[in-house]
Amino acid sequence: MDKYISLLDKLISTPSISRTEDQTTDLLVSFLQEQGIQDVHRDKNNVWAACAKFDDKKPTLLLNSHHDTVRPCASYTRDPFKPTHENGRIYGLGSNDAGASVVSLTATFCQLYETELPFNIILALSAEEEVTGENGIRHLLPSLPKIDMAIVGEPTCMRVALGERGLMVLDGIAHGVSGHAARNEGVNALYLAIDDINTLRNYKFEKESSLLGPIKVSVTQIQAGTQHNVVPDECRFVADVRTTDAYTNAETAAILQQAVKSQLTPRSTRIHASAIAETHPLVTAARRLGLETFVSPTTSDMSQMNFPSIKIGPGDSARSHSADEWVEIEEIKQGIETYIELVKGLNF
């Protein structure tokens, strides 16, 4: 345990705000090499390595977590980059999200590096997760050998997330005709937008995910008009859409566009929903260990994966992105033990 706790301390001490993770990348590469891991690869600020007896004929399990962090919020009362040990806790930025998962998955990989299993293991410690960046896991995955399944490390109190909703932000614009408000002239774009917003608010999709439930659409911003006596000829609004595996994000956007007159433009369609079958070996292995399952309310790098995955890790999501972030040392110990049991318990 000591060397992995020490690794977490070093990660906390080394600033790794998204897109500036080069120093923690160096640290992780060096650590893996010191453990005797051969062929440690660096791809931009992503680090990966494969098990010693990698066999192309076997399926491959990916162990993934991220070593970037958000910026520390203003309400920190401690130095966010100074790891502090108090009453069994480690305080510091990234300790919980997702340093604890990084070191626990790294420990798991090192422990099983030379173990003969009916599948391969690849460890990938990725960058830019907090900003869903282009140079994080999305960049790395095409460079890896074929991946068949994944365990994604995020703080879940070691509960197993079987899925998470996707996210799509739609920019809406309703076009009207300007005119003088006193003479009942023009076509009020604000009224047109209101009609479409009500449609989006009440829209029912034909299909519903058995795991994730219905797609949720929430209009969260609106802007129109230049002054009180001018009928607005344009109204802009923003819709937050939490997608499911019932439709792709592109399909969801197309269906909503057909339902309204306003123009809807997705900012991105790449944060897709994730859902794993109840019969998948990862789920079966988790249930044999008595691990609790749930559907995650937050997104992660699972959204970039097109293969079955679960999300599980030490720490608590409620502590993420908050001041004076912390994780318990005992949580890390339990995380390592549970990860190893979960991987060794996989049957094909």
DRENDO-1510 file (C-alpha; in Angstrom, 1 decimal, always signed):
<recs>
REC; n; res; u; v; w
REC; 1; MET; +0.0; +0.0; +0.0 .
REC; 2; ASP; +2.7; +2.5; +0.9 .
REC; 3; LYS; +4.1; +3.0; -2.6 .
REC; 4; TYR; +0.6; +3.6; -4.0 .
REC; 5; ILE; -0.3; +6.1; -1.3 .
REC; 6; SER; +3.0; +7.7; -2.0 .
REC; 7; LEU; +2.1; +7.8; -5.7 .
REC; 8; LEU; -1.2; +9.5; -4.9 .
REC; 9; ASP; +0.6; +12.1; -2.8 .
REC; 10; LYS; +2.9; +12.8; -5.7 .
REC; 11; LEU; -0.1; +13.1; -8.1 .
REC; 12; ILE; -1.7; +15.6; -5.8 .
REC; 13; SER; +1.5; +17.6; -5.5 .
REC; 14; THR; +1.9; +17.8; -9.2 .
REC; 15; PRO; -0.7; +20.2; -10.9 .
REC; 16; SER; -2.6; +18.4; -13.7 .
REC; 17; ILE; -5.4; +20.7; -14.7 .
REC; 18; SER; -7.0; +19.4; -17.9 .
REC; 19; ARG; -4.8; +19.9; -21.0 .
REC; 20; THR; -1.7; +20.5; -18.8 .
REC; 21; GLU; -1.1; +17.0; -17.5 .
REC; 22; ASP; +2.5; +16.5; -18.9 .
REC; 23; GLN; +4.1; +16.4; -15.4 .
REC; 24; THR; +1.8; +13.7; -14.0 .
REC; 25; THR; +2.2; +11.8; -17.3 .
REC; 26; ASP; +6.0; +11.8; -16.6 .
REC; 27; LEU; +5.4; +10.7; -13.1 .
REC; 28; LEU; +3.1; +7.8; -14.1 .
REC; 29; VAL; +5.4; +6.5; -16.8 .
REC; 30; SER; +8.3; +6.5; -14.4 .
REC; 31; PHE; +6.3; +4.7; -11.7 .
REC; 32; LEU; +5.2; +1.9; -14.0 .
REC; 33; GLN; +8.7; +1.4; -15.3 .
REC; 34; GLU; +10.0; +1.2; -11.7 .
REC; 35; GLN; +7.5; -1.6; -11.1 .
REC; 36; GLY; +9.1; -3.6; -13.9 .
REC; 37; ILE; +6.3; -3.0; -16.4 .
REC; 38; GLN; +7.7; -3.4; -20.0 .
REC; 39; ASP; +6.7; -1.2; -22.9 .
REC; 40; VAL; +5.1; +1.7; -21.1 .
REC; 41; HIS; +3.6; +3.9; -23.8 .
REC; 42; ARG; +3.0; +7.7; -23.8 .
REC; 43; ASP; +0.6; +9.1; -26.3 .
REC; 44; LYS; +0.3; +12.8; -25.8 .
REC; 45; ASN; -0.6; +13.0; -22.0 .
REC; 46; ASN; -2.1; +9.5; -22.0 .
REC; 47; VAL; -0.2; +6.5; -20.5 .
REC; 48; TRP; -0.9; +2.9; -21.3 .
REC; 49; ALA; +0.7; -0.6; -21.0 .
REC; 50; ALA; -0.4; -4.1; -21.7 .
REC; 51; CYS; +0.0; -7.2; -19.6 .
REC; 52; ALA; +3.2; -9.2; -20.0 .
REC; 53; LYS; +1.6; -12.2; -21.8 .
REC; 54; PHE; -0.6; -10.3; -24.2 .
REC; 55; ASP; -2.3; -12.6; -26.7 .
REC; 56; ASP; -4.1; -11.3; -29.7 .
REC; 57; LYS; -6.4; -14.4; -29.7 .
REC; 58; LYS; -7.8; -13.4; -26.3 .
REC; 59; PRO; -10.4; -10.8; -25.5 .
REC; 60; THR; -9.0; -7.6; -23.8 .
REC; 61; LEU; -10.1; -5.9; -20.7 .
REC; 62; LEU; -9.3; -2.2; -20.3 .
REC; 63; LEU; -8.6; -0.7; -16.9 .
REC; 64; ASN; -9.1; +3.1; -17.3 .
REC; 65; SER; -9.1; +6.2; -15.2 .
REC; 66; HIS; -8.0; +9.8; -15.6 .
REC; 67; HIS; -5.2; +11.8; -14.0 .
REC; 68; ASP; -6.4; +15.3; -14.9 .
REC; 69; THR; -8.3; +17.5; -12.5 .
REC; 70; VAL; -10.6; +20.5; -12.5 .
REC; 71; ARG; -9.2; +23.8; -11.3 .
REC; 72; PRO; -9.4; +24.2; -7.6 .
REC; 73; CYS; -12.4; +26.2; -6.5 .
REC; 74; ALA; -12.0; +29.5; -4.6 .
REC; 75; SER; -13.4; +28.1; -1.3 .
REC; 76; TYR; -10.5; +25.8; -0.6 .
REC; 77; THR; -9.2; +26.3; +3.0 .
REC; 78; ARG; -6.2; +24.1; +2.4 .
REC; 79; ASP; -3.4; +24.2; -0.3 .
REC; 80; PRO; -5.0; +22.1; -3.0 .
REC; 81; PHE; -1.6; +20.9; -4.2 .
REC; 82; LYS; -0.3; +19.8; -0.8 .
REC; 83; PRO; -1.3; +16.3; +0.2 .
REC; 84; THR; -2.3; +16.3; +3.9 .
REC; 85; HIS; -2.9; +13.1; +5.9 .
REC; 86; GLU; -5.4; +13.5; +8.8 .
REC; 87; ASN; -7.5; +10.9; +10.6 .
REC; 88; GLY; -7.1; +8.3; +7.9 .
REC; 89; ARG; -7.9; +10.8; +5.1 .
REC; 90; ILE; -5.8; +12.2; +2.3 .
REC; 91; TYR; -6.7; +15.8; +1.4 .
REC; 92; GLY; -5.8; +17.4; -1.9 .
REC; 93; LEU; -7.1; +18.3; -5.4 .
REC; 94; GLY; -7.7; +15.1; -7.4 .
REC; 95; SER; -7.4; +12.8; -4.3 .
REC; 96; ASN; -10.9; +11.6; -4.8 .
REC; 97; ASP; -11.5; +12.4; -8.5 .
REC; 98; ALA; -9.9; +10.4; -9.7 .
REC; 99; GLY; -6.5; +9.9; -8.1 .
REC; 100; ALA; -7.8; +7.1; -5.8 .
REC; 101; SER; -9.0; +5.2; -8.8 .
REC; 102; VAL; -5.8; +5.8; -10.7 .
REC; 103; VAL; -3.6; +4.4; -8.0 .
REC; 104; SER; -6.0; +1.5; -7.3 .
REC; 105; LEU; -6.2; +0.4; -10.9 .
REC; 106; THR; -2.5; +0.8; -11.3 .
REC; 107; ALA; -2.0; -1.4; -8.2 .
REC; 108; THR; -4.4; -4.0; -9.7 .
REC; 109; PHE; -2.6; -3.9; -13.1 .
REC; 110; CYS; +0.8; -4.3; -11.4 .
REC; 111; GLN; -0.4; -7.2; -9.3 .
REC; 112; LEU; -1.9; -9.1; -12.3 .
REC; 113; TYR; +0.7; -8.0; -14.8 .
REC; 114; GLU; +2.2; -11.5; -15.3 .
REC; 115; THR; -0.8; -13.5; -14.2 .
REC; 116; GLU; -2.2; -16.0; -16.7 .
REC; 117; LEU; -5.9; -15.1; -17.3 .
REC; 118; PRO; -8.4; -16.0; -20.1 .
REC; 119; PHE; -8.2; -12.4; -21.3 .
REC; 120; ASN; -5.6; -9.6; -21.7 .
REC; 121; ILE; -5.4; -6.5; -19.5 .
REC; 122; ILE; -4.5; -3.0; -20.7 .
REC; 123; LEU; -4.0; -0.2; -18.2 .
REC; 124; ALA; -4.8; +3.3; -19.7 .
REC; 125; LEU; -4.4; +6.4; -17.5 .
REC; 126; SER; -5.9; +9.1; -19.7 .
REC; 127; ALA; -5.9; +12.9; -19.9 .
REC; 128; GLU; -8.6; +15.6; -20.5 .
REC; 129; GLU; -11.5; +13.6; -19.0 .
REC; 130; GLU; -12.8; +16.6; -17.1 .
REC; 131; VAL; -13.2; +18.6; -20.4 .
REC; 132; THR; -14.0; +15.6; -22.6 .
REC; 133; GLY; -11.0; +16.8; -24.6 .
REC; 134; GLU; -9.9; +15.7; -28.0 .
REC; 135; ASN; -6.5; +14.5; -26.7 .
REC; 136; GLY; -7.8; +12.2; -23.9 .
REC; 137; ILE; -9.3; +8.8; -24.2 .
REC; 138; ARG; -11.0; +9.7; -27.5 .
REC; 139; HIS; -7.6; +10.2; -29.0 .
REC; 140; LEU; -6.0; +7.1; -27.3 .
REC; 141; LEU; -8.6; +4.4; -28.0 .
REC; 142; PRO; -7.9; +4.1; -31.8 .
REC; 143; SER; -4.2; +3.5; -30.9 .
REC; 144; LEU; -4.8; +0.6; -28.6 .
REC; 145; PRO; -5.3; -3.0; -29.5 .
REC; 146; LYS; -8.9; -4.0; -29.9 .
REC; 147; ILE; -10.8; -3.5; -26.6 .
REC; 148; ASP; -13.7; -5.8; -25.7 .
REC; 149; MET; -14.7; -4.4; -22.3 .
REC; 150; ALA; -13.7; -1.9; -19.7 .
REC; 151; ILE; -13.6; -1.0; -16.0 .
REC; 152; VAL; -13.6; +2.7; -15.7 .
REC; 153; GLY; -12.3; +4.1; -12.4 .
REC; 154; GLU; -14.4; +7.0; -10.9 .
REC; 155; PRO; -15.5; +7.7; -7.3 .
REC; 156; THR; -18.6; +5.5; -6.8 .
REC; 157; CYS; -18.2; +4.2; -3.3 .
REC; 158; MET; -17.3; +1.0; -5.0 .
REC; 159; ARG; -20.8; +0.6; -6.3 .
REC; 160; VAL; -21.0; -0.5; -9.9 .
REC; 161; ALA; -22.5; +1.9; -12.5 .
REC; 162; LEU; -24.1; -0.2; -15.2 .
REC; 163; GLY; -24.7; +2.9; -17.3 .
REC; 164; GLU; -24.8; +6.6; -17.5 .
REC; 165; ARG; -26.9; +9.0; -19.6 .
REC; 166; GLY; -25.3; +10.8; -22.5 .
REC; 167; LEU; -25.3; +14.6; -22.9 .
REC; 168; MET; -26.2; +16.8; -25.8 .
REC; 169; VAL; -26.6; +20.5; -25.8 .
REC; 170; LEU; -28.9; +22.0; -28.5 .
REC; 171; ASP; -28.7; +25.6; -29.5 .
REC; 172; GLY; -32.2; +26.6; -30.7 .
REC; 173; ILE; -33.1; +29.7; -32.8 .
REC; 174; ALA; -36.6; +30.8; -33.7 .
REC; 175; HIS; -36.9; +33.3; -36.6 .
REC; 176; GLY; -39.8; +35.8; -36.8 .
REC; 177; VAL; -40.4; +39.2; -38.3 .
REC; 178; SER; -39.7; +42.5; -36.5 .
REC; 179; GLY; -42.3; +45.2; -36.1 .
REC; 180; HIS; -43.7; +47.9; -33.9 .
REC; 181; ALA; -45.2; +46.4; -30.7 .
REC; 182; ALA; -48.0; +49.1; -30.7 .
REC; 183; ARG; -49.3; +48.2; -34.1 .
REC; 184; ASN; -49.5; +44.4; -33.8 .
REC; 185; GLU; -46.9; +44.1; -36.6 .
REC; 186; GLY; -44.4; +41.4; -37.4 .
REC; 187; VAL; -44.1; +37.8; -36.2 .
REC; 188; ASN; -43.0; +37.4; -32.6 .
REC; 189; ALA; -40.0; +35.0; -32.5 .
REC; 190; LEU; -40.3; +34.8; -28.8 .
REC; 191; TYR; -43.9; +33.3; -29.1 .
REC; 192; LEU; -42.6; +30.9; -31.8 .
REC; 193; ALA; -39.9; +29.8; -29.4 .
REC; 194; ILE; -42.3; +29.4; -26.5 .
REC; 195; ASP; -44.4; +27.0; -28.6 .
REC; 196; ASP; -41.3; +24.9; -29.5 .
REC; 197; ILE; -40.1; +25.0; -25.9 .
REC; 198; ASN; -43.4; +23.6; -24.7 .
REC; 199; THR; -43.1; +20.9; -27.4 .
REC; 200; LEU; -39.6; +20.0; -26.2 .
REC; 201; ARG; -40.8; +20.0; -22.6 .
REC; 202; ASN; -43.6; +17.5; -23.2 .
REC; 203; TYR; -42.1; +15.4; -26.0 .
REC; 204; LYS; -42.4; +11.7; -25.6 .
REC; 205; PHE; -40.0; +9.5; -27.5 .
REC; 206; GLU; -41.3; +6.3; -29.0 .
REC; 207; LYS; -38.6; +4.1; -27.5 .
REC; 208; GLU; -37.3; +4.1; -23.9 .
REC; 209; SER; -34.2; +2.5; -22.5 .
REC; 210; SER; -34.8; -0.4; -20.2 .
REC; 211; LEU; -31.9; +0.6; -18.0 .
REC; 212; LEU; -31.7; +4.4; -18.3 .
REC; 213; GLY; -35.4; +5.2; -18.7 .
REC; 214; PRO; -36.7; +8.1; -20.8 .
REC; 215; ILE; -34.7; +10.8; -22.5 .
REC; 216; LYS; -34.8; +14.0; -20.5 .
REC; 217; VAL; -35.0; +17.4; -22.3 .
REC; 218; SER; -34.7; +20.6; -20.3 .
REC; 219; VAL; -34.6; +24.1; -21.8 .
REC; 220; THR; -32.2; +26.1; -19.5 .
REC; 221; GLN; -31.6; +29.4; -21.3 .
REC; 222; ILE; -33.5; +31.9; -23.4 .
REC; 223; GLN; -32.7; +35.3; -25.0 .
REC; 224; ALA; -34.7; +37.6; -27.2 .
REC; 225; GLY; -35.5; +41.2; -28.0 .
REC; 226; THR; -33.6; +44.5; -28.1 .
REC; 227; GLN; -36.2; +46.9; -26.5 .
REC; 228; HIS; -39.7; +46.9; -25.1 .
REC; 229; ASN; -41.5; +48.3; -28.2 .
REC; 230; VAL; -39.9; +46.1; -30.9 .
REC; 231; VAL; -41.4; +42.7; -31.8 .
REC; 232; PRO; -38.3; +40.4; -31.7 .
REC; 233; ASP; -37.4; +38.8; -35.0 .
REC; 234; GLU; -35.1; +36.2; -33.3 .
REC; 235; CYS; -35.2; +34.2; -30.1 .
REC; 236; ARG; -32.4; +31.9; -29.0 .
REC; 237; PHE; -32.6; +29.2; -26.4 .
REC; 238; VAL; -30.6; +26.3; -25.1 .
REC; 239; ALA; -31.8; +22.8; -24.4 .
REC; 240; ASP; -29.9; +20.3; -22.2 .
REC; 241; VAL; -30.7; +16.8; -23.5 .
REC; 242; ARG; -29.8; +13.7; -21.4 .
REC; 243; THR; -29.7; +10.9; -23.9 .
REC; 244; THR; -30.0; +7.1; -23.5 .
REC; 245; ASP; -29.0; +4.0; -25.5 .
REC; 246; ALA; -32.5; +3.9; -27.1 .
REC; 247; TYR; -31.2; +6.3; -29.8 .
REC; 248; THR; -27.9; +7.6; -30.9 .
REC; 249; ASN; -27.3; +11.3; -30.1 .
REC; 250; ALA; -27.6; +12.1; -33.8 .
REC; 251; GLU; -30.9; +10.3; -34.0 .
REC; 252; THR; -32.2; +12.1; -30.9 .
REC; 253; ALA; -31.3; +15.5; -32.4 .
REC; 254; ALA; -33.0; +14.6; -35.7 .
REC; 255; ILE; -36.2; +13.5; -34.0 .
REC; 256; LEU; -36.4; +16.7; -31.9 .
REC; 257; GLN; -35.7; +18.8; -35.0 .
REC; 258; GLN; -38.7; +17.2; -36.8 .
REC; 259; ALA; -40.9; +18.1; -33.8 .
REC; 260; VAL; -40.3; +21.9; -33.8 .
REC; 261; LYS; -40.0; +24.8; -36.2 .
REC; 262; SER; -37.0; +26.4; -34.6 .
REC; 263; GLN; -33.6; +25.5; -35.9 .
REC; 264; LEU; -31.8; +23.1; -33.4 .
REC; 265; THR; -28.0; +22.7; -33.7 .
REC; 266; PRO; -26.1; +20.3; -31.5 .
REC; 267; ARG; -22.9; +21.6; -30.0 .
REC; 268; SER; -21.5; +18.0; -30.0 .
REC; 269; THR; -22.9; +14.5; -30.4 .
REC; 270; ARG; -19.9; +12.7; -28.9 .
REC; 271; ILE; -21.0; +12.3; -25.3 .
REC; 272; HIS; -23.2; +9.3; -25.8 .
REC; 273; ALA; -25.1; +7.1; -23.3 .
REC; 274; SER; -23.6; +3.9; -21.9 .
REC; 275; ALA; -25.5; +0.8; -20.9 .
REC; 276; ILE; -24.2; -2.7; -20.3 .
REC; 277; ALA; -26.3; -5.9; -20.6 .
REC; 278; GLU; -27.2; -7.5; -17.3 .
REC; 279; THR; -25.8; -10.8; -18.5 .
REC; 280; HIS; -22.3; -9.4; -19.4 .
REC; 281; PRO; -19.5; -11.2; -17.5 .
REC; 282; LEU; -18.5; -7.9; -15.9 .
REC; 283; VAL; -21.9; -7.6; -14.3 .
REC; 284; THR; -22.1; -11.2; -13.4 .
REC; 285; ALA; -18.7; -11.0; -11.6 .
REC; 286; ALA; -19.7; -7.8; -9.8 .
REC; 287; ARG; -22.9; -9.5; -8.6 .
REC; 288; ARG; -21.0; -12.5; -7.3 .
REC; 289; LEU; -19.0; -10.2; -5.1 .
REC; 290; GLY; -22.2; -8.7; -3.8 .
REC; 291; LEU; -21.5; -5.3; -5.2 .
REC; 292; GLU; -24.4; -2.8; -5.4 .
REC; 293; THR; -25.3; -1.7; -8.9 .
REC; 294; PHE; -26.8; +1.7; -10.0 .
REC; 295; VAL; -27.2; +4.1; -12.9 .
REC; 296; SER; -24.8; +7.0; -12.7 .
REC; 297; PRO; -26.1; +10.6; -12.9 .
REC; 298; THR; -22.7; +11.9; -14.0 .
REC; 299; THR; -20.8; +11.4; -17.3 .
REC; 300; SER; -17.3; +9.9; -17.6 .
REC; 301; ASP; -15.0; +8.6; -20.3 .
REC; 302; MET; -17.4; +5.7; -20.7 .
REC; 303; SER; -19.2; +8.1; -23.0 .
REC; 304; GLN; -16.4; +7.7; -25.5 .
REC; 305; MET; -16.4; +3.9; -25.5 .
REC; 306; ASN; -18.2; +1.7; -28.0 .
REC; 307; PHE; -17.7; -1.5; -26.0 .
REC; 308; PRO; -19.3; -2.8; -22.8 .
REC; 309; SER; -18.1; -1.0; -19.7 .
REC; 310; ILE; -18.8; -0.5; -16.0 .
REC; 311; LYS; -17.8; +2.4; -13.8 .
REC; 312; ILE; -16.6; +1.7; -10.2 .
REC; 313; GLY; -14.0; +3.2; -7.9 .
REC; 314; PRO; -13.0; +4.3; -4.4 .
REC; 315; GLY; -14.2; +7.6; -3.1 .
REC; 316; ASP; -17.5; +9.4; -3.4 .
REC; 317; SER; -18.7; +11.4; -6.3 .
REC; 318; ALA; -20.3; +13.9; -3.9 .
REC; 319; ARG; -16.7; +15.0; -2.9 .
REC; 320; SER; -15.7; +15.7; -6.5 .
REC; 321; HIS; -15.1; +19.2; -7.7 .
REC; 322; SER; -15.6; +20.5; -4.2 .
REC; 323; ALA; -13.3; +22.4; -1.8 .
REC; 324; ASP; -10.9; +20.5; +0.4 .
REC; 325; GLU; -11.4; +17.3; -1.6 .
REC; 326; TRP; -10.4; +14.1; +0.3 .
REC; 327; VAL; -10.4; +10.3; +0.2 .
REC; 328; GLU; -9.9; +7.7; +2.9 .
REC; 329; ILE; -6.8; +5.5; +2.8 .
REC; 330; GLU; -9.1; +2.6; +3.7 .
REC; 331; GLU; -11.2; +3.3; +0.6 .
REC; 332; ILE; -8.1; +2.9; -1.5 .
REC; 333; LYS; -7.2; -0.4; +0.2 .
REC; 334; GLN; -10.7; -1.7; -0.3 .
REC; 335; GLY; -10.7; -0.4; -3.9 .
REC; 336; ILE; -7.5; -2.4; -4.8 .
REC; 337; GLU; -8.8; -5.5; -3.2 .
REC; 338; THR; -12.2; -5.3; -4.9 .
REC; 339; TYR; -10.7; -4.5; -8.3 .
REC; 340; ILE; -8.4; -7.5; -8.1 .
REC; 341; GLU; -11.3; -9.8; -7.0 .
REC; 342; LEU; -13.5; -8.4; -9.8 .
REC; 343; VAL; -10.9; -9.0; -12.5 .
REC; 344; LYS; -9.9; -12.4; -11.3 .
REC; 345; GLY; -13.6; -13.4; -11.0 .
REC; 346; LEU; -14.3; -12.7; -14.7 .
REC; 347; ASN; -15.5; -15.8; -16.5 .
REC; 348; PHE; -15.9; -16.3; -20.3 .
</recs>
